[in-house]
Amino acid sequence: MSGLLIGGSGLIGGYLLHYFKTKTPEIDVRSPNSKKLSLRELDDIIGYFKRHKPDFVINCAITAIRSDALLSYAVNYLGSINLARAALALDIPYIHISSAATMPPGENLTEEDRLPLDASLGNYAKSKLMTEMTLKHMHEKYGLRYTLIRMAIVYGAHDHKIQGINRLLFNIVDRAMPFMLTKKKGVLHSYSNANKVPYFIHHILKNIEEFSGQHYHFVDPEPVDLAKLILTIKAYMNLKTPREIYIPYPIAKAGNNFMNWVIKVFNRLGYKAHVPAEMIFLENFYKTQTLSCEKLKNSSFVDPNPQATIFTELPSLIEYYITRWEHLNLFSSFSSENFSSPDATTKKADPAAELAPIFMGSPAKLLDTMHNDGIAPLKEIL
Ligand SMILES: NC(=O)c1ccc[n+]([C@@H]2O[C@H](COP(=O)([O-])OP(=O)(O)OC[C@H]3O[C@@H](n4cnc5c(N)ncnc54)[C@H](OP(=O)(O)O)[C@@H]3O)[C@@H](O)[C@H]2O)c1
C-alpha cells in the first residue's frame, strides 16, 4: 500500500511521517514538499497522481495562519478540494485535517456544530470551514470517500513555528506575559495530542468503510482550564510571572489594538515587528470552547495512551522547546542556567555539546582535528 501525505514537514504531518516510517513497513508513505507538489498548482497534483497512483491521501497542509485571503483560499481551500478531486478520480480514501476554528465557542460541541459561513470570518477559519462544507458536498454528490478530523489546540514536539500552546509557553518562559490574559476560572478548551493522530489515521485506513463520509473530533476527553495550565507552567518553571492579576477582555483587546498601532508606527520607521499571529484568537482566551469526543469514543478506535494529557506531556514539551528555542537564540530574557528541570538527570547528553566551546574559541584546532580524524569515507554505507 502506498500513500500520499501533504504537509509532512509540519507539526502533525511530521508525526505521521515518523509513524509510517517506523511502525508500518507494509505502508509506504511519500511526502513531497511544497516545492515538489504545491497545492496551489493543479498541474503538480495531476502530475503526481498520474505518476504514482497512491492508494490513499492524507492532507495536513496549511498556509501560515496570518496569510492573506488569496493564499488562504488557494492552499487551504482550493488546494484541498483539488486533492479531494484527484482522490475521487481514483476512488481512494482522502483524509483531511481540519480545525476547531470552524466552530463557535461553547461546551461539548458536536461534529455537526459549525460557524455560519460569513464574509467577516478570518481567512483561516473561512477557508477551513468552506473546505469542510465542500468535502461533505462532494461525498453526497459523488461519493467521495473522505474522513475529516477536527483538531483543537494541538500539543506535540518538533513544531517549527511558535504558535498556539507553544506561543503561550514561549511567552510565559520569556516573561512576556506579566499578567493573566484570561479569566480566573472556567475558561475551558479542548486539546489534541499530535502523537496520537497517526494511530487514528492508521486505524481509519484499516477500517475505511466505518469512517468514510464522517467527521470526527480528535481531542483528549477532559477539557483544560486555561488559567490552571498557565499557572502549572509558571510553577514548573519556578517563575514569578504572570502575576495572578486577571486582565478583563475589553482591556486586553484595547491593549492589543494599541500595540498594533505602535507596531505600525515602528514598522514605518524601518523596524520590523508584528503582534503574534494568535492574537487574532485573543477572544478565545476568554471563551470556553470544548469539543465532544463521544463520536470518537463510540467508534472502533481505541486510544493508544488514555493517560496522556497536556499535563502529563508538559515536562517533556517544556524540556524540548526550551532547548530548541535557546539553541535558536529566540529568548530575550530567559536563560536555562537558572532553571534545572526535574527531568534533567534523565536527559540524553548531546555529543556535539562538548565540541561547541571549541567551535567558539578555537575553530582552527577543531578544523585540524576534523581533517585528521573526521573526514574519511563513511564505510558503514558499504
Ligand atoms: N497546529 C495546531 O495547533 C492546529 C490546531 C488545529 C488544527 N490544525 C490543523 O492541522 C493541520 C496541520 O497543521 P500543522 O500545525 O501541522 O501545520 P504546519 O506545522 O504549519 O505545517 C504546514 C505544512 O503545510 C505545507 N504546505 C504549506 N503550503 C503548502 C502548499 N502550497 N502546498 C503543499 N503543502 C504546503 C508545509 O509544507 P512545506 O514546509 O513543504 O512548505 C507544511 O508541511 C492543518 O490542517 C491545521 O488546520 C492545527
The ligand as an ORCA input file, in Angstrom:
! r2SCAN-3c Opt
* xyz 0 1
  N      -1.109     23.241     14.967
  C      -2.277     23.446     15.564
  O      -2.348     23.936     16.697
  C      -3.565     23.046     14.854
  C      -4.774     23.199     15.532
  C      -5.970     22.812     14.898
  C      -5.918     22.308     13.619
  N      -4.737     22.197     12.973
  C      -4.756     21.687     11.585
  O      -3.798     20.662     11.445
  C      -3.261     20.687     10.125
  C      -1.756     20.688     10.200
  O      -1.321     21.813     10.931
  P       0.196     21.929     11.404
  O       0.202     22.814     12.586
  O       0.809     20.576     11.479
  O       0.814     22.698     10.129
  P       2.282     23.299      9.961
  O       3.188     22.787     11.012
  O       2.133     24.778      9.790
  O       2.739     22.681      8.566
  C       2.165     23.126      7.377
  C       2.519     22.165      6.262
  O       1.807     22.575      5.095
  C       2.674     22.507      3.994
  N       2.279     23.475      2.982
  C       2.167     24.814      3.097
  N       1.821     25.359      1.927
  C       1.705     24.331      1.047
  C       1.385     24.251     -0.342
  N       1.120     25.343     -1.074
  N       1.383     23.036     -0.932
  C       1.671     21.910     -0.226
  N       1.993     21.927      1.088
  C       2.001     23.132      1.709
  C       4.041     22.818      4.539
  O       4.976     22.194      3.682
  P       6.387     22.873      3.251
  O       7.177     23.001      4.517
  O       6.989     21.909      2.298
  O       6.037     24.206      2.645
  C       3.996     22.151      5.908
  O       4.425     20.810      5.826
  C      -3.880     21.887      9.420
  O      -4.964     21.458      8.663
  C      -4.383     22.749     10.570
  O      -5.503     23.496     10.187
  C      -3.557     22.545     13.551
*
